[in-house]
Amino acid sequence: MSSNYIGDHALVMGGSMAGLFTARILADHFARVTLVERDQFPEQPQLRSGVPQSSHTHILLLKGQQILEQLFPGFQSELIARDATWVDWINEGLMLSPSGWQPRFPSAFQTVPCSRPLLEWVIYQRLKTIPNIKIIENAQVKSLLTQAEIHKITGAKIQFKDSNHSQELMADLIVDATGRQSKLPQWLKELGYPTPPETVINSFLGYASRCYQQPQDFKADWKSIYIWAKPPFDKRGGLIYPIEKKRWIVTVVGNNRDYPPQDETGFLDFTRSLRSPVIYEAIKTAQPLSPIYTYRGTGNHRRYYEQLSDLPDGLIALGDAVCTFNPVYGQGMTVAALGALTLDQCLREHYPQTQFPQQFYRQLAKVLNQPWLMATGEDFRWPATEGGKPNRMTKLLHQYLDQILALGVKHPKIYQSFVEVMHITKPAYTLFHPEYILRVFGRWIVSQEAQEVAVEDQPIPKLVSESSRSR
Ligand SMILES: Cc1cc2nc3c(=O)[nH]c(=O)nc-3n(C[C@H](O)[C@H](O)[C@H](O)COP(=O)(O)OP(=O)(O)OC[C@H]3O[C@@H](n4cnc5c(N)ncnc54)[C@H](O)[C@@H]3O)c2cc1C
């Protein structure tokens, strides 16, 4: 073992986003890394059954894209080489917020959107080239191995698909990245450890998504469209998300159990019923390339491992296995990437101290708090939301953010701050800059300014000028 490594072997359970990012990080710290995935990774970008959400729009926030470029240099160029394109989300995207059409202007909010299968495939290809990472496919982790007297998880038992063959893998550190369906609480219980407290907050949001080919003669001054729902009454939202090979993923969502339908006519009718018909107008003559996929398991679900003092050494979890968010806010992959960076930092600072898992979960909780508050806080706007009720502070925050968005319609700087917080490139307190607080109070006092022109009567903003690509 090279003296640069802090351990001999690390094991990652689950090979989706969180697992891939984690394996990349662990390869810097352990002599050997094994990643176990129950699916077979496809040879080309394709849907696979272990990540049923892959058929839906997967927005990679700017923060996530920056981290991926840091972990896998040249990653954005690889997406471009696969026929994806840059998008300036402010200038080249139409955004209809509850306060109206947000302004457009050239910005640094540029990413290379693509399909979720392509994103995973590009990262997987890069991981395969890292010499100390071994990938075991078609193998499911069935249980954990332990050495009770030293209070440590020492390995995992895996079972190969399509055979009765199983294997025990021993490791210094094991990471659970098996996603929403993680069995970790159950496994901990079976081994006599306490299970984490859990919170589920569900606004009963449904997704329906379909892939389209952009019409050949299609001309527009936008590359993406995002139409928000407007709580509490206007439950429907949708987006056009540009992906590789001049295709769009069109996703419509219905909050508060207003689930979008899966049949062709119903899907198009739902799209037409959004607060603006622009998405419907764009897709009505476009060529569908996929069935209509639906998804309803969108509740926010957090497991508070940081609250457990009695955790075995040698095992941690991250990604959706710890915290899933209502996906409509596009945070899951970026937070998984932030979780992997948190692990990197903790390995540098705390490993192999006893109570490493506690150290890690404490840091991870700090990363999770902002996106969690953002997603659940927004979900509390819907009357059908279960799992808690908004307190006075949440209601006040709703009113404050409404004013910020309304101000953003006329003040690009404020809108830009809002986008920075949404993309997790700036902390939420950015929106509480004294200048913004004063403006919000000004609007509250001069209440007539709150009388906005009805959204339907507002002109759709135009592209300001070509966005310059800084990369
Ligand atoms: C409808 C929908 C839309 C979404 N949209 C966005 C978006 O726009 N932007 C965004 O950032 N995020 C989005 N997300 C969230 C995003 O998909 C996840 O946050 C992200 O994939 C990270 O999840 P993960 O890697 O922790 O788990 P998952 O993606 O759930 O992957 C878990 C992996 O573990 C494997 N596995 C499970 N059990 C075992 C086992 N026992 N042994 C071996 N392997 C196992 C599975 O096969 C799978 O590969 C969306 C989610 C949904 C449901």
The ligand as a MOL file (V3000), in Angstrom:
LIG
                    3D

  0  0  0     0  0            999 V3000
M  V30 BEGIN CTAB
M  V30 COUNTS 53 58 0 0 0
M  V30 BEGIN ATOM
M  V30 1 C -38.5340 11.8470 -10.9530 0
M  V30 2 C -37.2040 12.3200 -10.4520 0
M  V30 3 C -36.6030 13.4090 -11.0520 0
M  V30 4 C -35.3730 13.8610 -10.5800 0
M  V30 5 N -34.8470 14.9900 -11.1230 0
M  V30 6 C -33.6700 15.4640 -10.6500 0
M  V30 7 C -33.0970 16.6370 -11.1870 0
M  V30 8 O -33.6690 17.3120 -12.0430 0
M  V30 9 N -31.8750 17.0300 -10.7110 0
M  V30 10 C -31.2260 16.3410 -9.7210 0
M  V30 11 O -30.1280 16.7550 -9.3320 0
M  V30 12 N -31.7610 15.2470 -9.1710 0
M  V30 13 C -32.9520 14.7880 -9.6010 0
M  V30 14 N -33.4960 13.6610 -9.0450 0
M  V30 15 C -32.7710 13.0030 -7.9310 0
M  V30 16 C -31.6270 12.1460 -8.4510 0
M  V30 17 O -32.1030 11.1580 -9.3170 0
M  V30 18 C -30.8620 11.5280 -7.2750 0
M  V30 19 O -30.7400 12.4420 -6.2370 0
M  V30 20 C -29.4850 11.1090 -7.7250 0
M  V30 21 O -29.5640 10.0740 -8.6610 0
M  V30 22 C -28.6170 10.6020 -6.5700 0
M  V30 23 O -29.1740 9.4430 -6.0930 0
M  V30 24 P -28.3050 8.2310 -5.5450 0
M  V30 25 O -27.1390 7.9720 -6.4080 0
M  V30 26 O -28.0840 8.4670 -4.1010 0
M  V30 27 O -29.3700 7.0370 -5.6580 0
M  V30 28 P -30.0690 6.4160 -6.9340 0
M  V30 29 O -29.9520 7.2970 -8.0920 0
M  V30 30 O -31.4280 6.0030 -6.4850 0
M  V30 31 O -29.2250 5.1060 -7.2220 0
M  V30 32 C -29.0950 4.0240 -6.3570 0
M  V30 33 C -28.2260 2.9730 -7.0570 0
M  V30 34 O -27.9900 1.9020 -6.1640 0
M  V30 35 C -28.2430 0.6680 -6.8220 0
M  V30 36 N -28.6300 -0.2650 -5.7540 0
M  V30 37 C -29.7230 -0.1990 -4.9720 0
M  V30 38 N -29.7150 -1.1720 -4.0630 0
M  V30 39 C -28.5790 -1.8870 -4.2780 0
M  V30 40 C -27.9910 -3.0170 -3.6310 0
M  V30 41 N -28.5500 -3.6010 -2.5850 0
M  V30 42 N -26.8160 -3.4840 -4.1110 0
M  V30 43 C -26.1940 -2.9030 -5.1890 0
M  V30 44 N -26.7070 -1.8220 -5.8190 0
M  V30 45 C -27.8880 -1.3140 -5.3620 0
M  V30 46 C -29.3320 0.9880 -7.8170 0
M  V30 47 O -29.3980 0.0440 -8.8620 0
M  V30 48 C -28.8930 2.3710 -8.2850 0
M  V30 49 O -27.9510 2.2840 -9.3260 0
M  V30 50 C -34.7220 13.1970 -9.4970 0
M  V30 51 C -35.3310 12.0950 -8.8940 0
M  V30 52 C -36.5680 11.6740 -9.3560 0
M  V30 53 C -37.2130 10.5190 -8.6460 0
M  V30 END ATOM
M  V30 BEGIN BOND
M  V30 1 1 1 2
M  V30 2 1 2 3
M  V30 3 2 2 52
M  V30 4 2 3 4
M  V30 5 1 4 5
M  V30 6 1 4 50
M  V30 7 2 5 6
M  V30 8 1 6 7
M  V30 9 1 6 13
M  V30 10 2 7 8
M  V30 11 1 7 9
M  V30 12 1 9 10
M  V30 13 2 10 11
M  V30 14 1 10 12
M  V30 15 2 12 13
M  V30 16 1 13 14
M  V30 17 1 14 15
M  V30 18 1 14 50
M  V30 19 1 15 16
M  V30 20 1 16 17
M  V30 21 1 16 18
M  V30 22 1 18 19
M  V30 23 1 18 20
M  V30 24 1 20 21
M  V30 25 1 20 22
M  V30 26 1 22 23
M  V30 27 1 23 24
M  V30 28 2 24 25
M  V30 29 1 24 26
M  V30 30 1 24 27
M  V30 31 1 27 28
M  V30 32 2 28 29
M  V30 33 1 28 30
M  V30 34 1 28 31
M  V30 35 1 31 32
M  V30 36 1 32 33
M  V30 37 1 33 34
M  V30 38 1 33 48
M  V30 39 1 34 35
M  V30 40 1 35 36
M  V30 41 1 35 46
M  V30 42 1 36 37
M  V30 43 1 36 45
M  V30 44 2 37 38
M  V30 45 1 38 39
M  V30 46 1 39 40
M  V30 47 2 39 45
M  V30 48 1 40 41
M  V30 49 2 40 42
M  V30 50 1 42 43
M  V30 51 2 43 44
M  V30 52 1 44 45
M  V30 53 1 46 47
M  V30 54 1 46 48
M  V30 55 1 48 49
M  V30 56 2 50 51
M  V30 57 1 51 52
M  V30 58 1 52 53
M  V30 END BOND
M  V30 END CTAB
M  END
